[in-house]
């Protein structure tokens, strides 16, 4: 089956991201696709015939081969290999939950520590069949992740408005944030700016080894704030991956989840394989307590938006009720729930 050169490059990048390839490997394909998008199709084909593709910035030997093969009407060998080795299901199970999901409430762009522009994240979310995606770049104090100052976040909101205007009613990019939970349980952004957002994911990123009573107070205070919609990756653990491993934070999970239930704050089921957070025992406890849930990817690249499969398998296996997963809800119900009281 024939495929356009840009589509071939984007699909290769998506599959590499989906199987957690290094950012360096993926970047070449995304940059090449961006280069071609800025050129008339006739020029691309003329360069293929003349053998001058590599004269273009962002086109190297591997990406030029992909373009040449696609332009000749063939499925590029690199793409065929990846479809064979990485194009199948990420995990068995979870199909019922996945079919019920309407969107994703935790994703990052290159405005903070994500690897791709907002527009590419949106395009992939649309291709995956989402109705909505929350853009949750980091807040100011997470400097290592290029967290957004109030001024930068305000500018981002105008970009989101422009994207939504172009998309019409077919898809909605939600104005959102992953906001740091500070030591005292307050949030790392002004209440006035938080009130302008559609969705707010609150997460602990600092002092993860705080003693259990203090961490419990910190988290309970945060989830009780009217601006907090989702408690992100609650234990902060890392179980695998390039950043190594990290033990979970210690806190009174029953107390935190009870506070979530009382305040209507959703506990995030973080689908990143290196997080798998909360662990199964805590996820089961949150189900028993009666919490709401947000089943999210925490995607930092377009292909990672497909990580939902991992969270769906866990949710199905552990008996998370579908109607308590807030991103199975239609957008009007979701927005009404997320609005600060």
C-alpha positions in Angstrom: 0.0 0.0 0.0 1.4 3.4 -1.0 2.1 6.0 1.6 3.1 9.7 1.3 6.6 10.5 2.3 5.6 12.8 5.2 3.1 10.2 6.5 5.8 7.6 6.4 8.2 9.7 8.4 5.5 10.6 11.0 4.5 6.9 11.3 8.1 5.8 11.8 8.5 8.4 14.6 5.2 7.4 16.2 6.2 3.7 16.3 9.6 4.5 17.7 8.1 6.7 20.4 5.5 4.1 21.1 8.2 1.5 21.8 10.2 4.0 23.9 13.1 4.5 21.5 15.6 7.3 22.4 14.7 10.9 21.6 17.7 11.1 19.4 16.5 8.3 17.1 13.1 9.8 16.8 14.1 13.4 16.3 15.5 12.8 12.8 12.2 11.5 11.4 10.2 14.3 13.0 12.6 17.0 11.7 12.6 15.5 8.2 8.8 15.4 8.2 8.7 19.1 9.2 11.2 20.0 6.5 9.1 18.3 3.8 5.9 19.9 5.0 7.4 23.3 4.2 8.0 22.4 0.6 5.7 22.0 -2.5 5.1 18.4 -3.4 6.5 19.0 -6.8 9.9 20.1 -5.4 10.1 17.1 -3.2 9.6 14.8 -6.1 12.0 16.7 -8.3 14.7 16.4 -5.6 14.0 12.7 -5.3 14.6 12.3 -9.1 17.7 14.5 -8.9 19.1 12.8 -5.8 19.4 16.1 -3.9 17.2 15.5 -0.9 20.1 15.4 1.4 20.9 19.0 0.5 17.9 20.0 2.6 18.3 20.8 6.3 16.9 18.0 8.4 17.2 15.3 5.7 19.9 12.7 6.3 20.8 9.3 4.7 18.1 7.3 6.6 15.3 9.8 6.2 16.2 10.4 2.5 15.9 6.6 1.9 12.4 6.6 3.5 11.3 9.6 1.3 12.7 8.0 -1.9 11.0 4.7 -1.2 7.7 6.3 -0.4 7.9 8.6 -3.5 8.4 5.5 -5.6 5.2 4.0 -4.4 6.7 1.5 -2.0 6.3 1.0 1.7 9.7 2.1 3.1 11.7 -0.8 4.5 12.2 1.0 7.8 8.5 1.4 8.2 7.7 -2.2 7.2 10.2 -3.4 9.8 8.7 -1.3 12.6 5.1 -2.2 11.7 6.2 -5.9 12.0 8.2 -5.5 15.3 6.4 -2.6 17.0 3.0 -2.1 15.4 1.0 -4.7 17.3 -0.8 -4.4 20.6 1.3 -3.0 23.4 -0.4 -5.2 25.9 -3.1 -7.9 26.0 -6.4 -6.9 27.6 -8.0 -3.6 28.4 -9.9 -3.2 25.1 -13.3 -2.5 26.8 -11.8 0.4 28.8 -9.9 1.7 25.8 -13.0 1.8 23.7 -14.7 3.9 26.4 -12.0 6.5 26.7 -12.8 9.8 24.9 -9.5 11.6 25.6 -6.3 12.0 27.7 -5.9 14.5 30.6 -2.1 14.6 30.9 0.3 15.4 28.1 3.4 17.6 27.5 4.7 19.6 24.5 8.0 21.3 23.7 6.8 24.3 25.6 8.1 22.4 28.7 9.9 19.0 28.6 8.0 17.3 25.8 9.7 16.6 22.5 7.2 17.9 19.9 5.2 21.0 19.1 1.6 21.3 20.4 0.3 20.9 16.8 1.9 17.4 16.4 0.5 16.2 19.7 -2.9 17.4 18.6 -2.6 15.7 15.2 -1.7 12.4 16.8 -4.5 12.6 19.4 -7.0 13.2 16.5 -5.5 10.2 14.6 -6.0 8.0 17.7 -9.7 8.9 17.8 -9.7 11.2 20.9 -12.4 13.8 21.3 -10.1 15.9 23.5 -6.6 16.2 24.9 -5.4 18.2 27.9 -2.1 20.1 27.3 -0.5 19.9 30.8 2.9 21.5 30.5 4.8 22.0 33.8 4.6 24.9 36.2 7.3 27.4 37.1 9.2 25.8 39.9 10.0 22.7 37.9 12.9 24.4 36.1 14.6 21.2 35.0 11.5 20.6 32.9 11.3 24.2 31.6 8.2 24.9 33.6 5.9 27.7 32.3 6.0 31.0 34.0 2.6 32.8 34.4 3.5 34.9 31.3 4.4 31.9 29.2 1.3 30.0 30.3 -0.9 33.0 29.4 0.8 33.0 25.9 0.2 29.3 25.5 -3.5 29.8 26.2 -3.8 32.1 23.1 -2.1 29.4 21.0 -4.6 26.8 22.3 -7.4 29.2 21.3 -6.0 29.4 17.8 -5.7 25.7 17.4 -9.3 25.1 18.6 -10.6 27.8 16.3 -8.9 25.9 13.4 -10.2 22.5 14.5 -13.8 23.6 14.9 -16.1 21.1 16.7 -14.3 18.0 15.7 -11.7 18.0 18.6 -10.9 20.1 21.6 -7.5 20.9 23.0 -8.1 21.6 26.7 -6.3 24.5 28.5 -4.5 22.7 31.3 -1.4 22.3 33.5 0.6 19.9 35.5 1.1 22.1 38.5 3.5 21.2 41.3 2.2 20.5 44.7 4.4 22.7 47.0 5.7 21.6 50.4 2.6 23.1 52.2 0.1 21.6 49.8 -0.4 24.8 47.8 -0.1 24.9 44.0 2.7 26.4 42.0 0.6 28.9 40.0 -1.7 31.8 40.8 -5.3 30.9 41.6 -6.4 33.5 39.1 -4.5 31.8 36.3 -5.5 28.3 37.4 -9.1 29.4 37.3 -8.7 30.2 33.6 -7.9 26.6 32.8 -10.1 23.7 31.9 -8.2 21.0 33.8 -5.5 20.9 36.4 -3.3 17.9 37.3 -1.5 18.4 40.6 1.6 16.4 41.2 4.5 16.1 43.7 7.9 16.5 42.0 10.1 17.6 44.8 11.1 16.3 48.3 9.7 12.9 47.4 11.3 11.3 50.5 9.4 13.6 52.8 8.3 11.7 56.0 4.9 10.1 55.7 2.9 12.4 58.0 4.1 15.5 56.3 3.6 14.0 52.8 0.1 13.0 53.8 -0.7 16.5 55.0 0.8 18.0 51.8 -1.2 15.8 49.5 -4.5 16.0 51.4 -4.2 19.8 51.4 -3.6 19.9 47.6 -6.5 17.5 46.6 -8.9 19.5 48.7 -8.2 22.7 46.8 -11.1 23.6 44.4 -8.6 24.1 41.5 -7.2 20.5 41.8 -8.9 18.1 39.4 -6.5 15.2 39.2 -3.8 13.9 41.6 -1.0 13.0 39.3 1.3 9.9 39.6 0.7 9.8 43.4 3.7 7.8 44.6 6.2 9.3 42.2 7.9 6.0 41.8 10.0 4.8 38.8 10.1 1.1 38.2 12.2 1.0 35.0 13.5 3.2 32.2 16.4 5.4 31.3 16.1 7.5 34.5 16.7 4.5 36.7 14.4 3.4 39.5 13.0 5.3 42.4 11.0 4.0 45.4 7.5 5.3 46.0 6.8 8.2 48.4 5.3 7.1 51.7 2.0 8.5 52.8 -1.3 7.4 54.4 -2.9 6.3 51.1 -6.3 5.7 52.8 -6.4 9.3 54.1 -5.3 10.8 50.8 -7.8 8.7 48.7 -10.6 9.6 51.2 -9.8 13.2 50.7 -9.9 12.7 46.9 -13.3 11.0 47.2 -14.7 13.8 49.4 -13.5 16.5 47.1 -14.2 14.8 43.8 -10.5 14.9 42.8 -9.6 12.0 40.4 -6.7 9.7 41.2 -4.5 9.4 38.1 -3.9 6.0 36.6 -0.5 7.0 35.1 0.0 4.7 32.0 3.7 5.4 31.5 5.5 2.0 31.8 8.2 3.4 33.9 5.7 4.8 36.4 2.7 2.4 36.5 1.4 4.6 39.3 -0.3 4.0 41.6 0.8 0.4 42.2 -1.8 -2.3 42.0 -2.4 -2.4 45.7 -3.0 1.3 46.0 -5.1 1.4 42.9 -7.3 -1.3 44.3 -7.5 0.7 47.6 -8.6 3.8 45.7 -11.4 1.7 43.9 -12.5 0.4 47.3 -12.6 3.9 48.8 -14.8 5.1 45.9 -12.5 7.5 44.1 -12.8 8.9 40.7 -10.0 8.2 38.2 -8.3 9.9 35.3 -6.6 7.3 33.0 -3.7 9.3 31.4 -0.5 8.8 29.4 1.7 11.6 30.7 2.9 11.6 27.1 6.0 13.6 26.3 6.0 12.6 22.6 3.1 11.9 20.1 3.7 8.2 20.0 3.5 8.0 23.8 -0.2 9.0 23.5 -0.8 5.3 22.7 0.5 4.3 26.2 -3.2 4.4 27.2 -3.2 0.7 26.5 -1.1 0.0 29.6 -3.4 1.9 31.9 -6.5 0.3 30.3 -5.2 -3.2 31.0 -4.6 -2.4 34.6 -8.0 -0.6 35.0 -9.8 -3.6 33.5 -7.8 -6.2 35.4 -8.4 -4.4 38.8 -12.0 -3.7 38.2 -12.0 0.1 38.0 -15.7 1.1 37.2 -15.9 2.7 33.8 -18.1 5.6 34.9 -15.7 6.6 37.6 -13.0 7.2 34.9 -13.6 10.8 34.1 -12.1 10.7 30.6 -14.8 8.3 29.5 -17.2 11.2 30.0 -18.4 13.4 27.2 -16.7 16.8 27.2 -19.6 18.9 28.7 -19.8 16.6 31.7 -16.0 16.6 32.1 -15.8 20.4 32.0 -18.6 20.8 34.5 -16.8 18.4 36.9 -13.5 20.2 36.4 -14.7 23.7 36.9 -13.6 25.2 40.2 -16.4 25.5 42.7 
